[in-house]
């Protein structure tokens, strides 16, 4: 059976919209071809950049230590690598309005509509339409939906190890209690945020790839999120 890769990531660039608690992204030129062409035997030259980037900027995965202050909470380099290469489904909740607090009934109805089941070890992505509706606008950081505590508990209780959202948080915009993150902490599970366009995987089962950088004691990492779909 033929397979196709679908990029589920957002670009990294100066001016990218971030959750308010993270510093701005900065990209500067370290060296150019014009600067380096005379340093080596012709015709060799090189160019390179310096990136100042939060570990939670752009498409990224949170380690458990990001939200769990216990000294033994796993950092990003301590989480099994197979947690980032899993079977997956994408739940379509795009019919619901912005800033919806998703309920268990919302999740159940979407699963039933597309005849999907959460399997142990799955990554579960939530398609809300938020990214395509608000990308590169201020509304991206303020108008997103998110999971209630009960909805997050329901998804993880089915055996999911990672929940992903195409928004700055798996929690709803404006929260001060972050119930979905607290569930991740209590159940020692992952969440992935700032995914890109999920339209092609909405309502489908596929393979998910979202490998983090191997950052020693990192509380998270940017990733290149990819879906592998059967054609």
C-alpha positions as CSV (number, residue, x, y, z in Angstrom):
1,X,0.0,0.0,0.0
2,X,1.3,3.4,-0.9
3,X,1.9,5.9,1.8
4,X,2.2,9.7,1.9
5,X,3.8,12.1,4.4
6,X,1.8,15.2,5.5
7,X,3.6,18.0,7.3
8,X,1.7,19.0,10.5
9,X,4.2,21.6,11.6
10,X,4.3,25.4,11.8
11,X,7.2,27.5,10.4
12,X,9.8,29.0,12.8
13,X,10.5,32.7,12.0
14,X,11.0,36.1,13.7
15,X,7.6,37.5,14.7
16,X,5.9,34.1,15.0
17,X,3.0,34.3,17.4
18,X,3.7,32.7,20.8
19,X,1.9,32.0,24.0
20,X,2.4,35.1,26.2
21,X,4.8,33.4,28.7
22,X,7.5,32.7,26.1
23,X,10.1,35.1,24.7
24,X,10.2,36.2,21.1
25,X,12.0,34.2,18.5
26,X,15.2,35.7,17.1
27,X,17.1,34.5,14.1
28,X,20.4,36.3,13.2
29,X,23.0,35.6,10.5
30,X,26.2,34.1,11.9
31,X,28.1,33.9,8.6
32,X,27.4,34.5,4.9
33,X,28.9,33.0,1.8
34,X,30.4,36.4,1.0
35,X,32.1,36.5,4.4
36,X,33.4,32.9,4.3
37,X,34.4,32.5,0.6
38,X,38.0,33.7,1.2
39,X,38.7,31.6,4.3
40,X,39.0,28.3,2.5
41,X,40.3,26.8,-0.7
42,X,37.9,27.9,-3.5
43,X,35.1,27.3,-4.2
44,X,34.1,26.3,-0.7
45,X,32.0,28.7,1.4
46,X,29.2,28.4,3.9
47,X,26.3,30.3,5.6
48,X,24.8,29.7,9.0
49,X,22.3,31.2,11.5
50,X,21.9,31.7,15.2
51,X,18.4,30.9,16.5
52,X,17.2,32.1,19.9
53,X,14.1,30.0,20.5
54,X,12.0,28.9,23.5
55,X,11.8,25.2,23.9
56,X,8.0,25.8,23.7
57,X,7.9,27.9,20.6
58,X,6.3,26.8,17.4
59,X,5.2,23.2,17.0
60,X,6.6,21.5,20.1
61,X,6.1,18.8,22.7
62,X,6.0,19.3,26.5
63,X,8.0,17.0,28.6
64,X,6.4,15.9,31.9
65,X,8.9,18.0,33.8
66,X,7.4,21.1,32.2
67,X,4.4,20.8,34.4
68,X,5.5,18.5,37.2
69,X,7.9,20.1,39.7
70,X,8.9,16.7,41.2
71,X,12.7,16.3,40.8
72,X,12.2,12.9,39.2
73,X,9.7,14.1,36.6
74,X,11.0,13.0,33.2
75,X,12.7,15.7,31.1
76,X,12.5,15.5,27.3
77,X,15.7,13.5,27.0
78,X,14.4,10.9,29.5
79,X,11.1,10.1,27.7
80,X,11.1,6.9,25.7
81,X,11.7,7.7,22.0
82,X,8.8,5.4,20.9
83,X,6.4,7.8,22.6
84,X,7.1,10.2,19.7
85,X,6.4,7.7,16.9
86,X,3.0,6.2,17.4
87,X,-0.3,5.2,15.9
88,X,-2.7,8.2,15.9
89,X,-6.1,9.6,15.2
90,X,-7.3,13.2,14.6
91,X,-10.6,14.1,16.2
92,X,-12.6,16.7,14.2
93,X,-14.2,19.4,16.4
94,X,-14.0,22.1,13.8
95,X,-17.8,22.6,13.8
96,X,-17.6,24.0,17.4
97,X,-17.1,27.8,17.9
98,X,-13.8,29.4,19.1
99,X,-13.0,29.2,22.8
100,X,-15.1,26.1,23.3
101,X,-14.2,24.1,26.4
102,X,-14.4,20.6,25.0
103,X,-16.5,18.1,27.0
104,X,-16.4,14.3,27.1
105,X,-19.6,14.4,25.0
106,X,-17.9,16.4,22.3
107,X,-15.1,13.9,22.1
108,X,-17.4,10.9,22.1
109,X,-19.6,12.4,19.4
110,X,-16.6,13.1,17.1
111,X,-15.2,9.6,17.6
112,X,-18.6,8.1,16.7
113,X,-19.1,10.4,13.7
114,X,-15.9,9.1,12.1
115,X,-16.0,5.6,13.6
116,X,-12.7,6.1,15.4
117,X,-11.5,4.4,18.5
118,X,-8.6,5.5,20.8
119,X,-6.2,2.6,21.1
120,X,-3.5,2.2,23.8
121,X,-0.4,4.0,22.8
122,X,-2.2,6.4,20.4
123,X,-1.4,10.1,19.9
124,X,-4.7,12.0,19.7
125,X,-4.7,15.2,17.7
126,X,-7.6,17.7,18.0
127,X,-8.6,19.5,14.8
128,X,-10.5,22.7,15.6
129,X,-9.8,24.8,12.5
130,X,-8.1,27.4,14.7
131,X,-4.7,27.4,12.9
132,X,-6.1,27.9,9.4
133,X,-8.6,30.4,10.7
134,X,-6.2,32.6,12.7
135,X,-2.6,31.9,11.6
136,X,-0.3,34.9,11.8
137,X,-2.9,37.1,13.5
138,X,-3.2,38.2,17.1
139,X,-6.4,36.0,17.4
140,X,-4.2,32.9,17.2
141,X,-3.0,33.6,20.7
142,X,-6.4,34.5,22.2
143,X,-9.3,32.6,20.5
144,X,-8.5,28.9,20.8
145,X,-10.6,26.1,22.2
146,X,-9.3,23.5,24.7
147,X,-10.0,20.4,26.7
148,X,-11.9,20.3,29.9
149,X,-10.4,18.2,32.7
150,X,-12.9,15.5,32.1
151,X,-12.2,15.4,28.3
152,X,-8.5,15.1,28.9
153,X,-9.0,12.4,31.5
154,X,-11.3,10.5,29.1
155,X,-8.7,10.6,26.2
156,X,-5.8,9.5,28.4
157,X,-7.9,6.8,30.2
158,X,-8.4,5.1,26.8
159,X,-4.6,4.7,26.7
160,X,-3.5,7.7,24.7
161,X,0.0,8.9,25.5
162,X,0.0,12.3,23.8
163,X,-2.7,14.9,22.9
164,X,-1.9,17.5,20.2
165,X,-3.6,20.8,19.5
166,X,-3.3,23.3,16.6
167,X,-3.2,26.1,19.2
168,X,-0.8,27.5,21.8
169,X,-2.2,25.2,24.4
170,X,-4.3,22.1,24.9
171,X,-6.2,24.1,27.4
172,X,-8.8,26.7,26.4
173,X,-7.7,30.4,25.9
174,X,-8.0,32.5,29.1
175,X,-7.7,29.7,31.6
176,X,-5.8,30.3,34.8
177,X,-6.1,26.7,36.1
178,X,-4.9,24.7,33.0
179,X,-6.9,21.5,33.8
180,X,-5.7,19.6,30.8
181,X,-2.1,20.2,31.7
182,X,-2.8,19.1,35.3
183,X,-4.2,15.9,33.9
184,X,-0.9,15.4,31.9
185,X,0.9,15.9,35.2
186,X,-1.2,13.5,37.2
187,X,-1.2,10.8,34.5
188,X,2.4,11.4,33.4
189,X,1.5,11.9,29.7
190,X,2.6,14.2,26.9
191,X,0.9,17.1,25.1
192,X,1.9,18.7,21.8
193,X,1.0,22.3,20.9
194,X,1.1,24.7,17.9
195,X,0.5,22.0,15.3
196,X,-0.1,23.3,11.8
197,X,-2.8,22.5,9.3
198,X,-4.6,19.3,10.3
199,X,-7.3,19.3,7.7
200,X,-5.9,16.4,5.7
201,X,-5.8,14.1,8.7
202,X,-9.1,15.1,10.4
203,X,-11.3,12.1,11.0
204,X,-8.5,9.6,10.1
205,X,-6.2,7.1,11.6
206,X,-2.5,7.3,10.6
207,X,1.0,7.1,12.0
208,X,2.3,10.1,13.8
209,X,6.0,11.2,14.0
210,X,7.0,14.1,16.3
211,X,10.6,13.6,17.5
212,X,12.0,16.1,19.9
213,X,15.6,17.4,20.0
214,X,17.7,15.6,22.5
215,X,18.0,18.5,24.9
216,X,19.5,17.5,28.2
217,X,17.0,18.2,31.0
218,X,14.8,20.0,28.6
219,X,11.2,20.9,29.6
220,X,10.1,20.5,26.0
221,X,11.4,20.7,22.4
222,X,10.5,22.0,19.0
223,X,9.5,19.1,16.7
224,X,8.8,18.4,13.0
225,X,5.4,16.8,13.3
226,X,4.5,14.5,10.4
227,X,1.6,12.2,9.6
228,X,2.1,9.0,7.6
229,X,-1.2,8.2,5.8
230,X,-2.1,5.2,3.7
231,X,-3.3,6.1,0.2
